[in-house]
């Protein structure tokens, strides 16, 4: 074999050299490639490398989403920095003093707020007065005016002799249209004044009789108000009734609250005073007529109205001693013309 190689080398040295060198070169080439692949980490696609790449990507994303740190540049001079450090040291040495100053400031602020609240509370009544004085007082749609401005002459209440406060109680028998009206629940704050009739009387609540008619009070000295009708000052017909004369439970005969009502004429005044508010509802008489209670047209005086009206009814005409009834009724109708007060 060796002799054959020597002969071949002698005859064809280039072929022998190529045959020997080619394998060596191939081995060297493989070795170089192996070394090159082993040193390249990026070419490894194993799970560890993939996890490392994902983690690196997450870190890069986190770093990109977080804002860069703020760099604080100290622009103070050395003297300013030393002075600031000295103040901080003094503050650290005197904590109680700062706390006392803060407490004193808080107490001063609280006291100021309390004083301000007291001033506001004290100023509230003044504000209410200003609000009340901001405009005229209006009652029942009327501006309240001074009482003297609607009366032609001064009202002399002492001269009004017919009527009382009702303190006598029920002295009439409950019959012939008379209903119970002297109990506490029947009292009102109103009082009727009719100067032309010399009338000044308290007003009490009355209901209806068993037949459905308007009842009259069991005290002959007071005025009865049908409590299912409009109240004084309200829109509607305020129905009032009073006795012209009477015979009480003991058989005593006397004159009632409406004894002189027949003297009232159109143009006269009827006043309803609310004793709680000292407000006067001033009505101007538009009708003062005698009617037959059995006349079909008479019922119109009992109907409701679309304006504030007051209707006062009493007995008149011939008296029947057997039935204790009068033949006719005297009716006075007034329309609300003003609302007044002595203090307006």
C-alpha positions in Angstrom: 0.0 0.0 0.0 2.7 2.4 0.9 4.7 1.5 -2.3 1.6 2.3 -4.3 1.3 5.7 -2.6 4.9 6.5 -3.2 4.6 5.6 -6.9 1.4 7.6 -7.1 3.1 10.5 -5.3 5.9 10.3 -7.8 3.7 10.1 -10.8 0.8 12.4 -9.6 1.9 14.5 -6.6 -1.0 16.9 -7.1 -3.6 14.2 -6.8 -2.1 12.7 -3.7 -1.8 16.2 -2.1 -5.4 16.9 -2.9 -6.5 13.6 -1.4 -4.7 14.2 1.8 -5.5 17.9 2.2 -9.2 17.7 1.4 -10.2 15.6 4.5 -8.1 17.7 6.7 -9.6 20.9 5.3 -13.1 19.3 5.8 -12.4 18.5 9.4 -11.0 22.0 10.1 -14.1 23.5 8.4 -16.5 21.5 10.6 -14.5 22.4 13.7 -14.7 26.1 12.8 -18.4 25.9 12.1 -19.0 24.1 15.5 -17.0 26.7 17.4 -18.9 29.5 15.6 -22.4 28.0 16.4 -21.5 27.3 20.0 -20.5 30.8 20.6 -23.7 32.4 19.1 -26.3 32.5 22.0 -28.9 34.2 19.8 -29.1 31.1 17.6 -30.3 28.9 20.5 -34.2 28.5 20.3 -34.6 26.4 23.4 -37.2 27.2 26.1 -34.7 28.9 28.4 -33.6 31.3 25.8 -37.2 32.0 24.7 -38.2 32.8 28.3 -35.2 35.1 28.7 -36.2 36.9 25.5 -39.8 37.4 26.7 -38.6 38.6 30.1 -36.3 41.0 28.4 -39.1 42.3 26.2 -41.4 42.8 29.3 -38.6 44.7 31.1 -38.2 46.9 28.0 -41.9 47.6 27.9 -42.0 48.4 31.6 -39.1 50.8 31.3 -40.8 52.5 28.4 -44.1 52.9 30.2 -42.6 54.3 33.4 -41.7 58.0 33.3 -38.1 58.8 33.7 -37.0 59.8 37.2 -37.3 63.5 38.1 -33.9 65.1 38.6 -34.0 67.8 41.3 -31.4 70.4 40.9 -30.4 72.3 44.0 -30.2 75.9 42.9 -29.5 77.3 46.3 -26.2 79.0 47.1 -24.0 77.7 49.8 -25.2 80.5 52.2 -28.8 79.8 51.5 -28.3 76.1 52.0 -26.5 76.7 55.4 -29.3 79.1 56.5 -32.0 76.6 55.6 -30.2 73.8 57.5 -29.9 76.1 60.5 -33.7 76.8 60.5 -34.4 73.1 60.2 -32.1 72.4 63.1 -33.8 75.1 65.2 -37.2 73.8 64.3 -36.1 70.3 65.4 -34.8 71.7 68.7 -38.1 73.5 69.4 -41.0 71.2 68.4 -43.3 72.3 71.3 -43.0 75.9 70.3 -44.2 75.2 66.7 -47.0 73.0 68.1 -48.1 75.8 70.4 -48.1 78.3 67.6 -50.2 76.0 65.5 -52.7 75.4 68.4 -52.9 79.1 69.0 -53.7 79.7 65.3 -56.4 77.0 65.3 -58.0 78.5 68.4 -57.9 81.9 66.9 -59.6 80.6 63.7 -62.3 78.7 65.7 -63.0 81.9 67.7 -63.3 83.9 64.6 -65.7 81.5 63.1 -67.8 81.4 66.3 -67.8 85.2 66.4 -68.9 85.3 62.7 -71.7 82.8 63.5 -72.9 85.0 66.4 -72.9 88.0 64.1 -74.9 86.2 61.5 -77.5 85.0 64.1 -77.7 88.6 65.5 -78.2 89.9 61.9 -81.0 87.5 61.1 -83.8 89.4 62.8 -82.6 92.6 61.0 -82.7 90.7 57.7 -86.2 89.4 58.5 -87.3 93.0 59.2 -85.8 94.1 55.9 -87.7 91.3 54.1 -90.9 92.2 55.8 -90.4 95.9 55.0 -89.5 95.1 51.4 -93.2 95.2 50.2 -96.7 95.8 51.5 -98.6 93.2 53.4 -101.2 91.4 51.2 -104.1 89.5 52.8 -107.0 87.9 50.8 -105.7 89.6 47.7 -105.8 93.1 49.2 -103.0 95.3 50.3 -103.5 95.9 54.0 -104.2 99.6 54.6 -104.6 101.7 57.7 -108.0 101.2 59.3 -108.6 105.0 59.6 -108.3 105.3 55.8 -111.4 103.2 55.1 -113.6 104.5 57.8 -115.5 107.8 57.3 -115.5 108.4 61.0 -113.7 107.0 64.0 -115.0 103.6 65.1 -116.5 104.0 68.6 -116.7 100.4 69.8 -118.2 101.4 73.1 -121.3 102.6 71.3 -121.9 99.2 69.9 -124.2 97.8 72.5 -125.7 94.7 70.9 -123.6 91.5 71.3 -121.2 90.0 73.7 -118.3 87.6 73.8 -120.6 84.6 74.3 -119.6 83.9 77.9 -123.2 83.5 78.8 -123.3 80.1 77.1 -126.3 78.4 75.6 -129.4 80.0 77.1 -131.9 79.2 74.4 -133.8 75.9 74.0 -132.5 73.6 71.2 -135.6 73.8 69.0 -137.1 75.9 66.3 -133.9 76.1 64.3 -131.6 76.7 67.3 -128.5 74.4 67.4 -125.8 73.8 69.9 -123.0 76.4 69.4 -121.6 77.4 72.9 -119.1 74.7 73.4 -115.3 75.4 73.2 -115.0 73.7 69.8 -117.5 76.3 68.4 -115.4 79.3 69.2 -113.5 81.3 66.6 -111.1 84.2 66.6 -113.5 86.5 64.6 -115.7 89.3 65.7 -118.5 91.1 63.7 -118.9 94.9 63.9 -121.8 96.7 62.2 -121.8 100.3 63.2 -125.2 101.1 61.6 -126.8 98.3 63.7 -124.9 99.1 66.9 -123.6 95.5 66.7 -120.4 94.1 68.1 -120.4 90.4 68.7 -118.2 87.3 68.7 -118.7 84.8 65.9 -119.3 81.1 66.7 -119.6 78.0 64.5 -123.1 76.6 63.8 -124.2 73.6 61.8 -127.4 72.7 60.1 -130.7 71.6 61.6 -132.0 68.1 61.1 -134.0 69.3 58.2 -130.8 70.7 56.5 -131.6 74.3 57.1 -128.9 76.7 58.5 -129.0 76.7 62.3 -129.0 79.7 64.6 -126.8 79.9 67.7 -128.0 78.9 71.2 -126.8 82.2 72.6 -128.9 85.3 71.4 -126.0 87.7 71.9 -123.6 86.2 69.4 -123.4 85.7 65.6 -123.5 82.2 64.1 -121.3 81.3 61.1 -122.3 78.3 59.0 -119.0 76.4 59.1 -119.6 74.7 55.8 -119.6 78.1 54.1 -116.6 80.3 53.2 -114.6 81.8 56.0 -114.3 85.6 56.4 -112.0 87.0 53.8 -112.2 83.9 51.6 -113.7 83.8 48.1 -117.3 82.6 48.4 -120.4 83.4 50.5 -119.8 83.7 54.2 -123.2 82.9 55.8 -124.0 84.5 59.2 -127.1 84.5 61.3 -128.2 86.2 64.5 -131.3 86.6 66.7 -133.5 89.7 66.6 -135.0 88.9 69.9 -135.5 85.8 72.1 -137.2 83.8 74.8 -134.7 81.8 76.9 -135.1 78.5 78.7 -136.5 80.3 81.7 -139.1 82.2 79.7 -137.2 85.5 79.8 -137.7 87.7 76.8 -135.1 90.1 75.5 -133.5 91.7 72.5 -130.9 89.9 70.5 -127.7 90.9 68.7 -129.5 91.9 65.5 -132.2 94.0 67.1 -131.2 97.1 65.1 -129.9 95.4 61.9 -133.0 96.7 60.0 -131.3 100.2 60.2 -128.5 99.0 57.9 -128.6 100.2 54.3 -126.6 99.8 51.1 -123.3 101.7 51.4 -122.9 100.9 55.1 -119.9 98.9 56.3 -119.7 95.5 58.0 -116.3 94.6 59.6 -115.0 91.2 60.5 -112.0 91.5 62.9 -109.6 88.6 63.4 -108.5 89.1 67.0 -105.4 87.0 66.6 -103.9 89.1 63.7 -105.8 92.4 64.3 -106.8 92.3 60.7 -110.1 93.8 59.6 -112.1 92.5 56.6 -114.1 95.5 55.4 -117.3 94.7 53.6 -119.5 97.3 51.8 -123.2 96.6 52.0 -124.7 96.1 48.5 -128.2 94.8 49.6 -130.4 95.2 52.7 -133.7 93.6 51.9 -136.7 91.9 53.5 -137.6 88.5 51.9 -140.1 85.8 52.3 -138.2 82.6 53.4 -140.7 80.6 51.4 -140.1 82.5 48.2 -138.2 80.3 45.7 -136.0 83.2 44.8 -134.9 83.6 48.4 -132.5 80.7 48.1 -130.1 82.7 46.0 -128.9 84.4 49.2 -127.6 81.1 50.4 -125.8 80.1 47.3 -122.0 80.3 47.0 -120.4 83.2 45.1 -117.3 83.7 43.0 -116.2 86.7 45.0 -115.7 87.3 48.8 -119.2 88.1 50.1 -120.8 88.2 53.5 -124.5 87.5 54.1 -126.1 88.3 57.5 -129.6 87.0 58.1 -132.0 87.7 61.0 -135.8 87.6 61.6 -138.3 90.4 60.8 -142.0 90.8 60.0 -145.0 89.6 62.0 -144.3 87.3 64.9 -146.5 84.2 65.4 -146.8 83.5 69.1 -147.9 80.0 68.6 -145.0 78.9 66.4 -142.5 81.5 67.8 -141.5 82.4 64.3 -141.3 85.5 62.2 -143.0 85.8 58.9 -139.9 87.2 57.0 -136.2 87.5 57.0 -134.0 90.6 56.8 -130.9 89.9 54.7 -127.8 92.2 54.5 -125.2 91.4 51.8 -121.8 92.9 51.7 -118.8 92.6 49.3 -115.2 92.6 50.5 -113.9 96.0 49.7 -110.7 96.3 51.7 -108.4 94.7 54.3 -107.2 97.0 57.0 -105.2 97.1 60.3 -104.7 99.8 62.9 -100.9 99.2 62.7 -100.7 99.4 58.8 
